Amino acid sequence: MSSVSAAPSAKPRLREGADREDSSKFGSWLQRLDTPMTSYYVLLSVAVVLVVIGLIMVLSASSVMSLVQTNNGTPYVYFRKQLQFAVLGGIAMAIAAHVPIRTWKKLSLPILAGALFLQLLVFTPLGVSVNGNRNWLGAGPVTVQPSEFAKIGLVLVGAAMLSARRRSLGQLRHVLVPFLVPAAAATIGLVLLGHDLGTVLIMGAIVAALLFAAGVPRRFFIWGTSTFVALAVLMTVTSSNRLGRFDVWLGKDTDPYGAARQPLHGRYALADGGWWGVGLGASREKWSWLPEAHNDFIFAILGEELGLPGTLVMLGLFCALTLVCYRIVLRSKDMFVRIATAGVMAWIVCQAIINIGAVIGLLPVIGVPLPLVSYGGSSLMTTMFALGMLLSFARQEPGCAEALSAKPSVVRRSLAVLPGRRHR
């Protein structure tokens, strides 16, 4: 009897042993992922994938508009421009990835000063108004949005000033001067004068993230948030265009040929896409039904053509970007790096939330591009430059720089297999 009863008890022990083995394998797999180079490679991979997806979707979403503008000449007008912007942004990202932290601190004020100078030029004859917002500079066929460069300056100056005064941030005057006044106030104020509410909201999120990462007491956030909300409400009620967008969002205006056209057709695109999409390049809404299909509403075209899987992949990529930024913040011992990374994370993530929220109807249409995906040279290049800065921060993680320098480059590995070089 003892031999018979012992047999069943052996199976649970075998299962327990198998479970322990599986858990140990999973734990070792996680340990292999948690290396000094994890932040660097994940950040680089996510950035590249988002840019590539953006190029593909810009090509698809803008093809009809390109054909119309060139009288059936070519569907590649906007794609070629975006590809050029992506190449320039890639060069800027590669350069920024090798800039030392001390150099970023030195460059903070010059970058912000240059951006503010360009923002001032918006109010000269060089300025260009688009949809009621005077926030662009135009020189022939080239247009530049200085406020995008101001975001980088705001992040760097805020990180430099707050990290230098982190021991005295419990006092309001050290929080106000010189970061909030004059640096942040001047930056946001100039954009306010141009009536660009979307950029103002993103800059407000950047400032809040910088202050939070610096450890500013919570009581100061109540005052700051109240002031910022009051400014946003003031900008809304003093603009008939923005009031119209809020009426559409609240359901008071449902005219499909008026102000409600863009958000309605954005949701139509997502509905047409359904579970699996209509196929890459097969969008119906891009045929002059959905305004700004290649820009602010490119997420709608992605959902229409690639369906739910495409939208989930996009959301997953932005979640991965958020996690890797958070990882850099946790692992860095440099306060400047932690604050600056939090600022860039808030910039990109909040901009993505506002854009996607407007497309799916959770938020009113404000007019901000989807980072790295929407058409637009200034937004794409500055975002890639900011991610290059984060790559330089990731290189400073313990052991990362040594591991990267010890690993042979792609060029060296390629040359190593060429005939005549193996035995040299």
C-alpha positions as CSV (number, residue, x, y, z in Angstrom):
1,M,0.0,0.0,0.0
2,S,2.8,2.4,0.8
3,S,4.3,2.0,-2.7
4,V,0.9,2.6,-4.3
5,S,0.2,5.7,-2.2
6,A,3.6,7.2,-2.9
7,A,3.0,7.4,-6.7
8,P,0.3,10.2,-6.7
9,S,2.3,12.3,-4.3
10,A,5.2,12.3,-6.7
11,K,3.2,14.3,-9.3
12,P,2.7,17.4,-7.2
13,R,6.4,17.4,-6.4
14,L,7.2,17.2,-10.1
15,R,4.8,20.0,-10.9
16,E,6.3,22.1,-8.1
17,G,9.8,21.5,-9.4
18,A,8.7,22.4,-12.9
19,D,7.1,25.6,-11.6
20,R,10.2,26.6,-9.8
21,E,12.3,25.9,-12.9
22,D,9.9,28.0,-15.0
23,S,10.0,30.9,-12.5
24,S,13.8,30.8,-12.3
25,K,14.0,30.9,-16.1
26,F,11.6,33.8,-16.2
27,G,13.6,35.6,-13.5
28,S,16.9,35.0,-15.3
29,W,15.2,36.3,-18.5
30,L,14.2,39.5,-16.7
31,Q,17.7,39.9,-15.3
32,R,19.2,39.7,-18.8
33,L,16.8,42.5,-19.8
34,D,17.9,44.6,-16.8
35,T,21.3,45.6,-18.1
36,P,23.2,48.9,-18.0
37,M,22.3,49.4,-21.7
38,T,18.6,48.6,-21.4
39,S,17.4,52.2,-21.2
40,Y,19.7,53.2,-24.1
41,Y,18.6,50.5,-26.5
42,V,14.9,50.5,-25.6
43,L,14.7,54.3,-26.0
44,L,16.6,54.2,-29.3
45,S,14.4,51.3,-30.6
46,V,11.1,53.0,-29.7
47,A,12.2,56.3,-31.2
48,V,13.2,54.6,-34.5
49,V,10.0,52.5,-34.7
50,L,7.8,55.5,-34.1
51,V,9.6,57.6,-36.8
52,V,9.3,54.7,-39.3
53,I,5.6,54.2,-38.5
54,G,5.2,58.0,-38.9
55,L,6.8,58.0,-42.3
56,I,4.6,55.2,-43.5
57,M,1.5,56.8,-42.2
58,V,2.4,60.3,-43.6
59,L,2.9,58.7,-47.0
60,S,-0.5,57.0,-46.8
61,A,-2.4,59.9,-45.3
62,S,-1.0,62.6,-47.5
63,S,-0.9,60.8,-50.9
64,V,-4.3,62.1,-52.0
65,M,-3.5,65.6,-51.0
66,S,-0.2,65.5,-52.8
67,L,-1.9,64.3,-56.0
68,V,-4.4,67.1,-55.8
69,Q,-1.8,69.8,-55.2
70,T,0.5,68.5,-58.0
71,N,-2.4,67.9,-60.4
72,N,-1.9,64.1,-60.3
73,G,1.8,64.6,-60.6
74,T,3.1,62.7,-57.5
75,P,1.8,61.3,-54.2
76,Y,5.1,61.8,-52.5
77,V,5.3,65.6,-51.8
78,Y,4.7,65.5,-48.0
79,F,6.5,62.1,-47.6
80,R,9.7,63.5,-49.2
81,K,9.6,66.5,-46.9
82,Q,9.0,64.4,-43.9
83,L,11.8,62.0,-44.9
84,Q,14.2,65.0,-45.1
85,F,13.0,66.1,-41.7
86,A,13.5,62.6,-40.3
87,V,17.1,62.4,-41.7
88,L,17.9,65.8,-40.2
89,G,16.3,64.8,-36.9
90,G,18.3,61.6,-36.9
91,I,21.5,63.5,-37.3
92,A,20.5,65.9,-34.5
93,M,19.6,62.9,-32.3
94,A,23.0,61.2,-33.0
95,I,24.9,64.4,-32.1
96,A,22.8,65.0,-29.0
97,A,23.4,61.5,-27.8
98,H,27.1,62.2,-27.4
99,V,26.8,65.5,-25.6
100,P,28.1,65.4,-22.0
101,I,25.8,66.4,-19.2
102,R,27.9,69.4,-18.2
103,T,27.6,70.7,-21.8
104,W,23.8,70.5,-21.6
105,K,23.8,72.7,-18.5
106,K,26.0,75.3,-20.3
107,L,23.8,75.2,-23.4
108,S,20.5,75.6,-21.5
109,L,20.4,79.4,-21.5
110,P,21.7,79.9,-25.1
111,I,19.1,77.5,-26.4
112,L,16.2,79.1,-24.6
113,A,17.4,82.6,-25.6
114,G,17.7,81.6,-29.2
115,A,14.2,80.1,-29.2
116,L,12.7,83.2,-27.6
117,F,14.4,85.4,-30.2
118,L,12.8,83.3,-32.9
119,Q,9.4,83.4,-31.1
120,L,9.6,87.2,-31.1
121,L,10.1,87.2,-34.8
122,V,6.7,85.6,-35.1
123,F,5.2,89.0,-34.5
124,T,7.1,90.7,-37.3
125,P,6.3,90.5,-41.0
126,L,8.1,87.1,-41.0
127,G,5.4,85.6,-38.9
128,V,2.7,83.3,-40.4
129,S,-0.8,82.7,-39.0
130,V,-2.4,79.3,-39.3
131,N,-6.0,78.6,-38.1
132,G,-5.9,81.8,-36.0
133,N,-2.6,81.0,-34.3
134,R,0.4,83.2,-35.0
135,N,3.2,80.7,-34.1
136,W,5.2,80.2,-37.3
137,L,8.0,81.8,-39.2
138,G,7.9,81.7,-43.0
139,A,10.7,82.2,-45.5
140,G,9.6,81.1,-48.9
141,P,8.5,77.5,-48.9
142,V,10.1,76.9,-45.5
143,T,8.1,77.4,-42.3
144,V,9.5,77.0,-38.7
145,Q,7.6,76.7,-35.4
146,P,9.9,78.4,-32.8
147,S,7.8,77.3,-29.9
148,E,8.9,73.7,-30.5
149,F,12.5,74.8,-29.9
150,A,11.4,76.7,-26.9
151,K,10.2,73.4,-25.3
152,I,13.8,72.1,-25.3
153,G,15.1,75.4,-23.9
154,L,12.4,75.4,-21.2
155,V,13.3,71.8,-20.1
156,L,17.0,72.5,-20.0
157,V,16.8,75.9,-18.2
158,G,14.3,74.5,-15.7
159,A,16.4,71.5,-15.0
160,A,19.6,73.6,-14.6
161,M,18.0,76.2,-12.3
162,L,15.9,73.9,-10.2
163,S,18.8,71.4,-9.7
164,A,21.1,74.2,-8.6
165,R,18.6,75.4,-6.0
166,R,17.1,72.1,-4.9
167,R,18.0,72.7,-1.2
168,S,16.0,75.9,-1.1
169,L,12.9,75.0,-3.1
170,G,10.8,74.9,0.0
171,Q,10.7,78.7,-0.2
172,L,8.3,80.2,-2.8
173,R,10.7,83.0,-3.9
174,H,13.3,80.4,-4.9
175,V,10.7,78.6,-7.0
176,L,9.5,81.8,-8.6
177,V,12.8,83.4,-9.4
178,P,14.5,82.9,-11.8
179,F,12.7,79.8,-13.3
180,L,9.0,80.6,-13.2
181,V,9.7,84.3,-13.5
182,P,11.1,85.3,-15.9
183,A,12.1,82.1,-17.8
184,A,8.9,80.1,-17.9
185,A,6.7,83.2,-17.8
186,A,8.4,84.7,-20.8
187,T,8.4,81.5,-22.8
188,I,4.7,80.7,-22.2
189,G,3.7,84.4,-22.4
190,L,5.1,84.7,-26.0
191,V,3.3,81.6,-27.1
192,L,0.1,83.0,-25.4
193,L,0.4,86.1,-27.5
194,G,0.4,83.9,-30.6
195,H,-2.9,82.3,-29.3
196,D,-1.5,78.7,-29.5
197,L,-3.4,77.1,-26.7
198,G,-2.2,73.6,-27.5
199,T,1.5,74.5,-27.1
200,V,0.7,76.4,-24.0
201,L,-0.9,73.3,-22.4
202,I,2.1,71.2,-23.3
203,M,4.5,73.8,-21.8
204,G,2.4,73.9,-18.7
205,A,2.7,70.2,-18.3
206,I,6.5,70.5,-18.8
207,V,6.7,73.1,-16.0
208,A,4.6,71.0,-13.7
209,A,6.8,67.9,-14.3
210,L,10.0,69.9,-13.7
211,L,8.7,71.2,-10.4
212,F,7.4,67.8,-9.3
213,A,10.7,66.1,-10.2
214,A,12.6,68.8,-8.3
215,G,10.7,68.1,-5.2
216,V,8.8,71.4,-4.9
217,P,6.2,71.3,-2.1
218,R,2.7,70.4,-3.1
219,R,1.1,73.5,-1.8
220,F,2.8,75.5,-4.6
221,F,1.1,73.3,-7.2
222,I,-2.3,74.5,-6.1
223,W,-1.4,78.1,-6.7
224,G,0.3,77.3,-10.0
225,T,-2.4,75.0,-11.3
226,S,-5.1,77.6,-10.5
227,T,-3.2,80.3,-12.3
228,F,-2.6,78.1,-15.3
229,V,-6.2,76.9,-15.6
230,A,-7.4,80.5,-15.4
231,L,-5.2,81.4,-18.3
232,A,-6.4,78.4,-20.3
233,V,-10.0,79.4,-19.7
234,L,-9.3,83.0,-20.6
235,M,-7.8,81.9,-23.9
236,T,-10.8,79.7,-24.6
237,V,-13.6,82.2,-23.9
238,T,-11.8,85.0,-25.8
239,S,-11.6,82.9,-29.0
240,S,-14.7,82.1,-31.1
241,N,-12.7,79.3,-32.8
242,R,-11.9,77.6,-29.5
243,L,-15.4,78.1,-28.1
244,G,-16.7,76.4,-31.3
245,R,-14.4,73.4,-30.7
246,F,-15.7,73.1,-27.1
247,D,-19.3,73.2,-28.4
248,V,-18.5,70.4,-30.8
249,W,-16.9,68.4,-28.0
250,L,-19.9,68.9,-25.7
251,G,-22.3,67.9,-28.5
252,K,-23.8,71.3,-29.0
253,D,-22.6,71.5,-32.6
254,T,-22.9,68.4,-34.8
255,D,-22.8,70.0,-38.2
256,P,-20.8,67.5,-40.4
257,Y,-20.0,70.3,-42.8
258,G,-19.0,72.8,-40.2
259,A,-16.9,72.8,-37.0
260,A,-17.8,69.2,-36.3
261,R,-16.4,67.9,-39.6
262,Q,-12.9,67.0,-38.4
263,P,-13.8,65.2,-35.1
264,L,-16.7,63.4,-36.7
265,H,-14.7,62.1,-39.6
266,G,-11.9,61.1,-37.3
267,R,-14.3,58.8,-35.4
268,Y,-15.7,57.6,-38.7
269,A,-12.2,56.6,-39.7
270,L,-11.8,54.6,-36.5
271,A,-15.2,53.0,-36.9
272,D,-14.4,52.0,-40.5
273,G,-11.2,50.4,-39.4
274,G,-12.9,48.2,-36.9
275,W,-10.9,45.3,-35.5
276,W,-8.5,44.6,-38.3
277,G,-8.5,47.8,-40.5
278,V,-9.2,48.3,-44.2
279,G,-5.6,47.8,-45.2
280,L,-2.5,50.0,-45.4
281,G,-3.1,52.7,-48.0
282,A,-6.8,51.9,-48.4
283,S,-8.2,54.7,-46.2
284,R,-11.4,56.3,-47.4
285,E,-11.3,59.3,-45.1
286,K,-8.1,60.6,-46.5
287,W,-9.9,61.3,-49.8
288,S,-10.6,64.9,-48.7
289,W,-13.1,63.9,-46.1
290,L,-10.9,64.2,-43.0
291,P,-9.1,67.6,-42.6
292,E,-5.4,67.4,-41.5
293,A,-5.4,63.6,-42.0
294,H,-1.6,63.6,-42.3
295,N,-1.1,65.9,-39.3
296,D,-3.2,66.2,-36.1
297,F,-5.5,63.4,-37.1
298,I,-3.0,60.9,-38.4
299,F,-3.9,58.5,-35.5
300,A,-7.4,58.2,-37.1
301,I,-5.9,57.1,-40.4
302,L,-3.7,54.6,-38.6
303,G,-6.8,53.2,-36.9
304,E,-8.7,53.1,-40.1
305,E,-6.0,51.3,-42.1
306,L,-4.4,49.1,-39.4
307,G,-7.4,48.6,-37.1
308,L,-7.3,47.9,-33.4
309,P,-3.9,46.2,-33.5
310,G,-2.3,49.2,-35.1
311,T,-3.6,51.6,-32.5
312,L,-2.6,49.2,-29.7
313,V,0.9,49.0,-31.0
314,M,1.1,52.8,-31.1
315,L,-0.2,53.1,-27.5
316,G,2.3,50.4,-26.4
317,L,5.2,52.3,-27.9
318,F,4.3,55.4,-26.0
319,C,3.9,53.4,-22.9
320,A,7.3,51.9,-23.4
321,L,8.7,55.4,-23.9
322,T,7.2,56.5,-20.7
323,L,8.6,53.5,-18.8
324,V,12.1,53.9,-20.1
325,C,12.0,57.6,-19.2
326,Y,10.9,56.7,-15.7
327,R,13.7,54.2,-15.5
328,I,16.3,56.9,-16.3
329,V,14.8,59.1,-13.6
330,L,15.1,56.3,-11.0
331,R,18.6,55.2,-11.9
332,S,20.2,58.5,-12.3
333,K,22.0,60.2,-9.4
334,D,22.3,63.5,-11.2
335,M,19.4,65.9,-10.2
336,F,19.7,67.8,-13.5
337,V,19.2,64.5,-15.5
338,R,16.3,63.5,-13.4
339,I,14.5,66.8,-13.8
340,A,15.2,67.1,-17.5
341,T,14.1,63.6,-18.2
342,A,10.8,64.2,-16.4
343,G,10.3,67.3,-18.4
344,V,10.8,65.5,-21.8
345,M,8.6,62.6,-20.6
346,A,5.8,65.0,-19.7
347,W,6.2,66.9,-23.1
348,I,5.9,63.8,-25.3
349,V,3.4,61.8,-23.2
350,C,1.0,64.7,-22.6
351,Q,1.2,65.7,-26.2
352,A,0.3,62.1,-27.3
353,I,-2.5,62.0,-24.8
354,I,-4.0,65.3,-26.0
355,N,-3.7,64.3,-29.6
356,I,-5.1,60.8,-29.3
357,G,-7.8,62.0,-26.8
358,A,-9.0,64.5,-29.4
359,V,-9.2,61.9,-32.1
360,I,-11.2,59.4,-30.1
361,G,-13.5,62.2,-28.7
362,L,-12.4,62.1,-25.0
363,L,-10.9,65.6,-25.3
364,P,-11.7,68.7,-27.5
365,V,-9.6,69.3,-30.6
366,I,-6.8,71.6,-29.6
367,G,-4.4,71.1,-32.5
368,V,-1.2,69.4,-31.3
369,P,0.6,66.8,-33.5
370,L,1.2,63.2,-32.5
371,P,5.0,63.1,-31.5
372,L,7.3,61.5,-34.0
373,V,4.3,60.4,-36.1
374,S,2.4,63.5,-37.4
375,Y,3.7,65.5,-40.4
376,G,5.7,68.5,-39.4
377,G,9.4,69.3,-39.5
378,S,9.8,71.4,-36.4
379,S,8.0,69.0,-34.2
380,L,9.7,65.9,-35.5
381,M,13.3,67.3,-35.4
382,T,13.0,68.9,-31.9
383,T,11.4,65.7,-30.5
384,M,14.2,63.6,-32.0
385,F,16.7,66.0,-30.6
386,A,15.2,65.8,-27.2
387,L,15.3,62.0,-27.3
388,G,18.9,62.3,-28.3
389,M,19.5,64.2,-25.1
390,L,17.8,61.4,-23.2
391,L,20.1,58.9,-24.9
392,S,23.1,60.9,-23.6
393,F,21.6,60.7,-20.2
394,A,21.1,56.9,-20.6
395,R,24.7,56.6,-21.5
396,Q,25.6,58.0,-18.1
397,E,23.9,55.1,-16.3
398,P,26.4,53.0,-14.3
399,G,28.2,50.7,-16.7
400,C,26.4,51.8,-19.9
401,A,29.2,53.9,-21.4
402,E,31.8,51.1,-20.7
403,A,29.5,48.5,-22.3
404,L,28.8,50.6,-25.4
405,S,32.5,51.4,-25.9
406,A,33.5,47.7,-25.5
407,K,30.9,46.5,-28.0
408,P,32.1,46.8,-31.6
409,S,30.2,49.1,-33.9
410,V,28.2,47.9,-36.9
411,V,30.9,49.3,-39.2
412,R,33.7,47.4,-37.4
413,R,31.7,44.2,-37.4
414,S,31.0,44.6,-41.1
415,L,34.6,45.3,-42.0
416,A,35.7,42.3,-39.9
417,V,34.1,39.9,-42.4
418,L,35.5,41.5,-45.6
419,P,38.0,39.3,-47.5
420,G,41.6,40.1,-46.8
421,R,40.9,41.6,-43.4
422,R,40.2,38.5,-41.3
423,H,43.9,37.6,-40.8
424,R,45.3,41.1,-40.4
